[in-house]
Each structure stands twice: as structure tokens, then as C-alpha cells.
Amino acid sequence: MTSTETSTETPPTPETAAPAATPGDRRRWFALAIVMTAAFMDLVDVTIVNIAIPSIQQDAGASWSQIQWITAGYALAFAAGLITGGRLGDIHGRKRLFLLGIGGFTLASALCGFAANPEMLVASRILQGGMAAMMVPQVLSIVHATFPAHERGKVFGLFGAIVGLGAVSGPLLGALLTEWNLFGLEWRPIFLINLPVGIAGLILGSRFITESKAPKALKLDIVGVVLVTLGLLMLLYPLTRGRELGWPVWGYASMVGALVVFGALVAYERRKGARDGSPLVELSLFRVRSFAAGVAVQTVFGIALGVFFLVWTLYMQTGLGWSPMKAGLTGVPFSIAVSTAAGMSVQKLVPRFGRKVLQAGALTMVVGVLLYMWESERFGLGIAPWQMALPLVVMGAGMGLIFAPLTDAVLSEVPREHAGSASGLINTVQQMGNALGLGLVAVVFFGRIGDRLTAPEVGPAFVNAFQYALGWVALVMFAIFLLMFALPKRPAQHVEGGADAAEAPETAPAEEREREFAV
């Protein structure tokens, strides 16, 4: 049962929300469009910043370290706050937290756009990541709590298409807004464009989204929040700043200490769950095989994406000397391939072939990465955008085969009362992986580039570093292929007697339907 559903026999309780939209009610599709728009805004914000990095560095006078923090600071705040954001949605209402998040995200975007110096931009990006952590977990939670299992495949297919569209739009918008230099604002419109979208989402969301909460009253686990945030920061901060500071001993000590903190978190959450049933991290979720395996895959997948997208931008614009527009247009074949493959994967391929589709996607990405390495080495500084099209299409197709069905598989067997906690964990581990990948850029990319390069040395050094980083991406993607053997052969809703069969009839009493999804 969703937390918003009721039956005609049982009135809603204070912990549940008003009745969810019925299958014939179009309001839920308006709500879906609104939350997907917010997800789209978040995705665009990441890719749009990547394409504008050289412009920010030149116009704002940002150092390489500050550039890294403009991307990694967002990912750090995002990862650190996602579990808390998901749980707050369960407690106080997913609609309420979504509106708070999108409002704060819009305000932080304005602060980024009007930043007076690189330090203010970094601080505003961290705030933006924190607000995204309030907004993004509610997207999957609202979908999971609003749509029955037999419709979620279609919804996640749309989600995959939105991902592809965001990947297409981000680089192109970033390139256009940067090169147009609207009103002499240079790179600033890449953030200011969020303002009208965010305001519209805030107004429409308050009208069309139905409120939902966990069916059982929960409390915010403050100790859990502190331990999660501390552990993530102790792990990710040294990785991000390690190269800049010369890899000090305290950095290694901090990363080892993070493991101790995570161990303490698990022990505390286990006791907390037994005591009052209201832990921040619902450890019982990890007894669901599809969820536990999917979380591992999401983490490693995030590492690969974190490494690739940043070094790809630096390779094209700094190494090859391309303009933002040329770099943005070069990425279009990749984005179209992601969007197309994502829709086909969820709607047609996964229902028939199951896990094999995701594994084929991982191997396809490996082939695309190796092909890109070969072309980059063969053509060197003279490589043209059309020569990159084939490896990018292959990589994009592989990514599309993985992204949308992976989310579906991870959430397919999760009890709906823990939808917020589960989606927060999913997004957290992916962003944690992304932040780890951004931190590893200092090792696998900048570590291959000398500190003091003459102008003629910059191009060859960046090309060489790009090829080296791609080798690591290929290894990570192959590791993902192996990890996917732990996923169920088919997501529950595609198995006879799975989620679809388990979906309680609408005529059943509310209490009985709640028990269907008890842990």
C-alpha cells in the first residue's frame, strides 16, 4: 500500500495522507511531471557546470582546486544530506520537503549566479547541494508512494528518458549561455536559468502533488544524522583536497577513521531500530537482496561517472582547446544514445531478458571507453568531434541500458513505508560514488599532469592524462559487470507472483494492505 492510499472501509489516519489519486485521476501525472522537472533541473545543473568550468576559471580567477570544489562541494553536500532528506520526507511529508528543497535550490542558484568571488561560488554550490539533498529523495519517494507496481516500470522508463534529456540539454545550454555572454554576465546565466523553473515548480507542486508520509509515526535520528555526515566528510574531504595539500598523513588517518565512524553508525542504528523503530538508516533494507546488491552497483557506477565527466570536459576544452559550443555539441550523440537506450531498456528489454540487459550495458560501456582510448591515442590533438561520435554512442547506449532499470530493480522489493529512506540511500551511495570519483580525479588525471606546463605542453599532457583516466573507468565498469551477478535475475515486478502479484487489491482493508509491505 502507498502511504497515501486508503480504502472505503478505513478512514485515513493522521500518519497517512489524503487518499492518493485513483488510476483515472490525472493529478498524479501532473505531479509526476513536476517532480521529474525538479530531477531534470538537478541533472542539468551538474552537466551545465561541467561545460562552463573553463569560463569560470578564466572569468572568476578560480584555481584548479576551487574548480574541483565547485563540482565536488556540491556532490559532498548532496551525499551528506540525502539520507536525512529522505527520512525527513517520511516524517514530515514528502510534498513539504520537496517544496522546501526546490525553494532552497532556487535561492542557492541565485546566490551562485551572483557570486562575487570563487569562495562565494563554492559556498553557494555547497548550499545548493544541501538543498538538492532535501528535494531529490522526494522524487523517487513520491513516485514509489503514488504509483502501483505495474505502472512503475513505465514511470522509471520516463525517468530514464529525463536523464538522457538532462544530459543532452545541460552541455548545450551551458555552451549557449556561456558563449552568448548574456548582458555581459559570462557564465552566470547557467545558474540563473534555474530561477524561473524553480519558481514554477514551487507554485505547481503546492497545487498538484499529494502529500504522503510513512504510515507509522517516526522521529528524526539526530545521532544518526551526525554519524552519517561525519563519516562521509571524513572520507571525501581528504580525497578531494589530498593532491592539493600533498597527501598529508592526517588525510589517510581521516579516511581510516571514517570506516570506524560507519561501523559505529551500523551498531547504533541497529540498537535504535530495536528500541523505537525509527532509525535514520533502515538496516532491514539490506536484507532485501535486490536493494543490497543494487546499492553496491550504484556506488561503483557513481565513481566511474564522477571520473569520466570531469576529465572529459577538461580534455576537450583545455587539452584540445575547443570552445564550449564545440564541446557541448560533441556530447549530443552520447546523450541521445543514453535517452534512447534507457527507454528501450525498461519498456522492452528488461521485462524479457532481466539482469542480462544491465550486464550487457556494463560491457557495452567498457567497449565504448576502450574505443575512445584508441581513437584519442591515434588522432591525438587533431581528433575531430565526428571521430568521437562512435565511442560516445556506444558508451551512451551502455549507460542507458543500466541507469533506468537499475533504479527500478533496487526499489522493486522495498516496502513502501521505507520509500524515503531507501531512495535517500540510493541517491546517497550514487553521489558518494560520484564524489569519490571526483576526488580520484586528483590521482588518475591531475596526478599525470605536471604542475608547471608551458603552453605547448598543455595539450599533450591533458590528452595523455585523459587516456590514463579512461583506463581506470574501463576497469571500474568491468567491476560493475561482475557485481551485477548479485542482482536478481529479474526485478520483482517482472516475475510472476512478484510485486504486481503482491500488490494488494484496492478493496482490502487498509490495515491488511499495510501488512503486505511490512519489513
C-alpha positions in Angstrom: 0.0 0.0 0.0 1.2 3.5 -0.6 1.3 5.8 2.3 -1.4 7.9 0.6 -3.9 5.2 -0.2 -7.0 4.4 1.9 -9.9 2.1 1.5 -13.5 2.8 1.6 -13.7 0.8 4.8 -10.9 2.6 6.8 -10.6 6.3 7.2 -7.1 7.8 6.8 -5.0 8.1 10.0 -3.0 11.1 10.9 0.2 9.4 9.8 -1.1 8.7 6.3 -2.0 11.4 3.9 -5.2 12.2 2.0 -6.2 9.4 -0.5 -3.9 9.1 -3.4 -5.1 9.7 -6.9 -7.1 6.9 -8.4 -5.9 5.3 -11.7 -8.2 7.6 -13.6 -7.1 10.8 -11.8 -4.7 12.8 -14.0 -3.4 14.8 -11.0 -0.8 12.1 -10.3 0.6 12.6 -13.8 0.8 16.4 -13.3 2.6 15.6 -10.0 5.0 13.3 -11.9 5.8 16.0 -14.4 6.6 18.4 -11.6 8.9 16.1 -9.7 10.6 15.0 -12.9 11.1 18.6 -13.8 12.9 19.1 -10.5 15.0 16.0 -11.2 15.8 17.4 -14.6 16.8 20.7 -13.1 19.2 18.9 -10.8 20.7 16.8 -13.7 21.1 19.8 -15.9 22.8 21.8 -13.1 25.5 19.2 -12.9 26.2 18.9 -16.6 25.8 22.6 -17.3 28.5 23.5 -14.7 31.0 21.0 -16.2 30.8 22.6 -19.6 31.3 26.1 -18.2 34.3 25.2 -16.0 37.0 26.8 -18.2 34.9 30.0 -18.4 34.5 30.1 -14.6 38.2 29.6 -14.2 39.1 32.4 -16.6 36.5 35.0 -15.6 36.4 34.4 -11.9 40.0 33.7 -11.5 39.3 30.3 -9.8 42.2 27.9 -9.1 42.2 24.3 -10.1 41.5 23.4 -6.5 38.5 25.8 -6.4 37.2 24.4 -9.8 37.3 20.9 -8.3 35.4 22.2 -5.2 32.7 23.8 -7.4 31.8 20.3 -8.6 32.9 18.2 -5.6 31.5 20.6 -3.0 28.0 20.1 -4.5 28.5 16.3 -4.5 29.7 16.3 -0.9 26.8 18.3 0.4 24.4 16.3 -1.7 25.7 12.9 -0.5 25.9 14.0 3.2 22.3 15.2 3.3 20.4 12.7 1.1 19.6 10.1 3.8 18.5 12.8 6.1 16.4 14.4 3.4 14.7 11.1 2.6 13.9 10.4 6.2 12.6 13.9 6.8 10.2 13.4 3.9 9.0 10.2 5.6 8.4 12.0 8.8 7.1 15.5 7.9 5.7 14.8 4.4 7.4 14.2 1.1 5.5 17.1 -0.6 6.5 19.5 2.2 10.2 18.5 1.9 10.1 18.6 -1.9 8.8 22.2 -1.8 11.3 23.2 0.8 14.1 21.7 -1.3 13.1 23.2 -4.6 12.7 26.6 -3.0 16.1 26.4 -1.3 17.7 25.1 -4.5 16.3 28.1 -6.4 17.6 30.5 -3.9 21.1 28.8 -3.9 21.1 29.0 -7.7 20.6 32.8 -7.4 23.5 33.1 -5.0 25.7 31.1 -7.4 24.7 33.3 -10.3 25.5 36.5 -8.3 28.7 35.2 -6.6 31.2 37.9 -6.1 34.3 35.6 -6.0 35.3 31.9 -6.2 34.9 31.4 -2.5 31.3 32.6 -2.5 30.6 30.4 -5.5 32.0 27.3 -3.7 29.9 28.1 -0.6 26.8 28.7 -2.7 27.4 25.4 -4.5 27.6 23.6 -1.2 24.3 25.2 -0.1 22.8 24.2 -3.5 23.9 20.6 -2.9 22.3 20.6 0.5 19.0 21.8 -0.8 19.1 19.2 -3.6 19.5 16.6 -0.8 16.1 17.8 0.5 14.5 17.8 -2.9 15.8 14.8 -4.9 14.9 11.9 -2.5 11.3 13.0 -2.5 11.2 12.5 -6.3 11.5 8.7 -6.1 9.6 8.6 -2.8 6.6 10.4 -4.4 6.7 8.1 -7.4 7.1 5.0 -5.3 4.2 6.0 -3.0 1.9 7.3 -5.7 2.1 4.7 -8.5 1.3 0.9 -8.2 4.0 -1.6 -9.1 2.5 -2.4 -12.5 2.9 1.3 -13.6 6.3 2.0 -12.1 8.1 0.3 -15.0 6.6 2.9 -17.3 7.4 5.7 -14.8 11.0 4.7 -14.5 11.3 4.5 -18.2 10.2 8.1 -18.3 12.8 8.8 -15.6 15.5 7.3 -17.8 14.4 9.5 -20.7 14.5 12.6 -18.5 18.1 11.6 -17.5 19.0 11.4 -21.2 17.3 14.7 -21.9 19.1 16.3 -19.0 22.4 15.0 -20.3 21.6 16.5 -23.7 20.3 19.8 -22.5 22.9 20.5 -19.9 26.0 20.7 -22.1 24.1 22.5 -24.9 22.6 25.1 -22.5 25.9 25.6 -20.8 27.6 26.1 -24.2 25.0 28.5 -25.5 24.7 30.6 -22.3 28.5 30.8 -21.9 29.2 31.8 -25.5 26.2 34.2 -25.7 27.6 36.1 -22.7 24.1 37.4 -22.0 24.2 41.0 -20.6 27.9 40.6 -20.1 27.3 38.1 -17.3 29.7 35.5 -18.7 29.0 32.1 -17.1 26.4 33.3 -14.5 23.3 32.6 -16.5 24.0 28.8 -16.2 22.8 29.2 -12.6 20.2 32.0 -13.1 18.3 29.8 -15.6 17.1 27.7 -12.6 15.1 30.6 -11.2 12.0 30.6 -13.4 12.0 26.7 -13.5 12.3 26.6 -9.7 9.6 29.2 -9.1 7.2 27.4 -11.4 7.9 24.0 -9.7 7.2 25.6 -6.3 3.9 27.0 -7.4 2.6 24.0 -9.3 4.0 21.5 -6.8 2.0 23.1 -4.0 -1.2 22.5 -6.1 -0.8 19.1 -7.7 1.4 17.0 -5.5 -0.5 14.9 -3.0 1.1 14.7 0.5 2.4 11.4 1.7 4.2 10.2 4.8 5.4 7.0 6.4 2.3 5.1 7.7 3.9 4.8 11.2 5.0 7.9 13.1 8.8 8.3 13.0 11.3 10.6 14.7 14.4 12.1 13.2 17.5 10.3 14.4 19.8 13.1 15.3 22.8 10.9 16.3 22.4 9.0 13.0 22.5 12.3 11.1 25.7 13.4 12.8 27.4 10.0 12.2 26.4 9.8 8.6 27.5 13.3 7.8 30.8 13.0 9.8 31.7 9.7 8.2 31.1 11.0 4.7 33.1 14.2 5.2 36.0 12.3 6.9 36.1 10.1 3.8 35.5 12.5 1.0 37.2 15.7 2.1 40.8 14.3 2.2 40.2 12.7 -1.2 39.1 16.0 -2.7 41.9 18.1 -1.2 44.6 15.4 -0.9 46.6 16.2 -4.0 46.5 20.0 -3.4 47.8 19.5 0.2 50.5 17.0 -0.8 48.6 14.0 0.6 49.2 14.7 4.4 49.2 11.9 7.0 46.0 13.3 8.6 44.2 12.7 5.3 44.9 9.0 5.5 44.0 8.9 9.2 40.7 10.7 8.4 39.8 8.1 5.8 40.6 5.2 8.1 38.6 6.9 10.9 35.6 7.2 8.5 35.4 3.4 8.5 35.3 3.4 12.3 32.5 6.0 12.2 30.5 3.9 9.7 30.9 0.9 12.0 29.7 2.9 14.9 26.7 4.1 12.8 25.7 0.5 12.0 25.9 -0.6 15.6 23.9 2.5 16.8 21.3 2.2 14.1 20.7 -1.5 15.0 20.1 -0.6 18.6 18.0 2.4 17.6 15.8 0.3 15.3 15.3 -2.3 18.1 14.5 0.4 20.7 11.9 2.6 18.9 11.8 1.5 15.2 12.9 4.9 14.0 16.5 4.7 12.8 17.9 7.1 10.1 19.2 4.2 8.1 16.7 1.3 7.8 19.2 -1.6 8.1 16.4 -4.1 7.4 16.5 -2.8 3.8 19.9 -4.6 3.3 18.2 -7.9 3.9 16.4 -7.3 0.6 18.9 -8.8 -1.8 18.0 -6.6 -4.8 18.4 -3.5 -2.7 21.8 -4.5 -1.1 23.2 -5.6 -4.5 21.8 -2.5 -6.3 23.4 -0.2 -3.7 26.8 -1.7 -4.3 26.4 -1.3 -8.1 25.2 2.3 -7.7 28.2 3.2 -5.6 30.8 1.9 -8.1 28.8 3.3 -11.1 28.9 6.7 -9.4 32.7 6.5 -9.2 33.0 5.8 -12.9 30.7 8.7 -13.9 32.4 11.1 -11.4 35.8 10.4 -13.0 34.7 10.4 -16.7 32.5 13.6 -16.9 35.0 15.9 -15.3 38.1 14.7 -17.2 36.1 14.6 -20.4 35.3 18.3 -20.1 38.9 19.2 -19.3 40.2 17.1 -22.1 38.1 18.8 -24.8 38.2 22.4 -23.6 41.7 22.7 -22.0 43.5 19.8 -23.7 42.2 20.2 -27.2 41.4 23.9 -26.9 37.8 23.6 -28.1 35.1 26.2 -27.4 32.2 25.4 -25.0 29.9 25.2 -28.0 32.0 22.7 -29.8 32.4 20.6 -26.7 28.7 20.8 -25.9 27.7 19.7 -29.4 30.2 16.8 -29.3 28.3 15.3 -26.4 24.9 15.2 -28.1 25.3 11.7 -29.7 26.2 10.4 -26.2 23.1 12.0 -24.6 20.7 10.8 -27.3 22.0 7.3 -27.0 21.5 7.4 -23.2 17.9 8.6 -23.6 17.0 6.1 -26.3 18.6 3.1 -24.6 17.0 3.9 -21.3 13.5 3.9 -22.7 14.0 0.7 -24.6 15.7 -1.0 -21.6 12.9 -0.5 -19.1 9.9 -0.9 -21.5 11.1 -3.8 -23.7 14.4 -5.4 -22.8 14.4 -5.9 -19.0 10.9 -7.5 -18.9 12.2 -10.1 -21.4 15.9 -10.6 -20.5 16.1 -9.3 -16.9 19.6 -8.8 -15.4 21.4 -9.7 -18.6 20.4 -6.3 -20.0 22.2 -4.4 -17.2 25.3 -6.6 -17.6 25.2 -6.0 -21.4 25.1 -2.3 -20.6 28.2 -2.5 -18.4 30.2 -4.4 -21.1 29.0 -2.1 -23.8 30.3 0.9 -21.8 33.7 -0.9 -21.4 33.8 -1.4 -25.2 33.0 2.3 -25.8 35.6 3.5 -23.3 38.3 1.3 -24.9 37.3 2.5 -28.3 37.6 6.2 -27.1 41.0 5.5 -25.7 42.2 4.0 -29.0 40.8 7.0 -31.0 42.3 9.5 -28.7 45.7 7.9 -28.9 45.5 7.5 -32.7 44.4 11.0 -33.6 45.9 12.9 -30.7 45.4 16.7 -30.7 43.9 16.5 -34.3 40.9 14.5 -33.3 37.5 15.8 -34.6 34.1 15.7 -33.0 32.7 13.3 -35.6 35.5 10.9 -34.8 34.3 10.8 -31.2 30.7 10.1 -32.2 31.1 6.3 -32.4 32.6 5.6 -29.0 30.3 8.2 -27.4 27.2 6.5 -28.9 28.4 3.1 -27.7 29.1 4.4 -24.2 25.8 6.2 -24.1 23.9 3.1 -25.1 25.6 1.2 -22.4 24.8 3.8 -19.7 21.1 3.9 -20.8 20.8 0.2 -20.5 22.0 0.4 -16.9 20.6 3.6 -15.4 16.8 3.4 -15.5 16.3 -0.3 -14.9 18.9 -0.3 -12.1 16.8 2.2 -10.1 13.7 0.1 -10.8 15.5 -3.1 -9.7 16.8 -1.6 -6.5 13.4 -0.2 -5.4 11.2 -3.0 -6.7 11.1 -5.0 -3.5 11.3 -2.2 -1.0 8.4 -1.8 1.4 6.6 1.5 0.7 6.8 2.7 4.3 10.5 2.9 3.9 10.4 4.5 0.4 12.0 7.7 1.6 14.9 6.0 3.5 15.5 3.7 0.5 15.6 6.5 -2.1 17.8 8.6 0.2 20.2 5.7 0.4 20.2 5.0 -3.3 20.9 8.7 -4.1 23.5 8.9 -1.3 25.6 6.0 -2.4 25.5 7.2 -6.0 26.5 10.7 -5.0 29.1 9.3 -2.6 30.5 7.3 -5.5 30.4 10.4 -7.7 32.2 12.4 -5.0 34.8 9.6 -4.7 35.2 9.7 -8.4 35.7 13.5 -8.4 38.3 13.0 -5.6 40.1 10.3 -7.6 40.4 12.8 -10.5 43.3 14.3 -8.5 45.0 10.9 -8.7 44.1 9.4 -12.1 44.1 12.7 -14.0 45.9 15.6 -12.3 48.4 13.2 -11.0 49.5 12.6 -14.6 49.9 16.3 -15.4 52.9 18.3 -14.3 52.4 21.3 -12.0 54.2 23.8 -14.3 53.5 23.2 -18.0 54.4 25.5 -20.9 51.7 26.3 -23.4 52.9 23.7 -25.9 53.0 21.0 -23.2 49.4 21.5 -22.0 47.6 19.7 -24.9 49.7 16.6 -25.0 49.7 16.3 -21.2 45.9 16.6 -21.0 45.5 14.0 -23.8 47.8 11.6 -22.1 46.0 12.1 -18.7 42.6 11.6 -20.3 43.7 8.2 -21.8 45.1 7.1 -18.4 41.8 8.1 -16.7 39.7 6.2 -19.3 41.7 3.1 -18.5 40.5 3.3 -14.9 36.9 3.9 -16.0 37.1 0.8 -18.1 38.3 -1.3 -15.1 35.5 0.1 -12.9 32.9 -0.7 -15.4 34.1 -4.3 -15.7 33.9 -4.5 -11.9 30.3 -3.3 -12.2 29.6 -6.1 -14.6 30.8 -8.7 -12.0 28.9 -7.0 -9.2 25.7 -7.3 -11.2 25.7 -11.1 -10.8 24.5 -10.4 -7.3 21.3 -8.7 -8.6 18.1 -10.8 -9.0 17.7 -12.3 -12.5 14.6 -10.2 -12.9 13.1 -7.3 -11.0 10.2 -8.4 -8.8 7.5 -6.7 -10.9 8.6 -8.7 -13.9 8.4 -12.1 -12.1 5.1 -13.9 -11.8 3.9 -13.5 -8.3 6.3 -10.6 -7.8 5.4 -7.0 -7.0 2.5 -6.9 -9.3 1.0 -10.0 -7.8 1.8 -8.8 -4.4 0.0 -5.5 -5.0 -2.9 -5.6 -2.5 -6.4 -5.2 -4.0 -7.9 -1.8 -3.6 -10.8 -3.3 -1.8 -8.7 -4.8 1.0 -8.8 -3.0 4.4 -6.0 -0.5 4.9 -4.5 -2.4 7.9 -4.3 -5.6 5.8 -2.6 -3.8 2.9 -0.1 -2.2 5.3 0.9 -5.7 6.4 1.6 -6.7 2.8 4.5 -4.3 2.8 5.8 -4.8 6.4 9.5 -5.5 6.7 
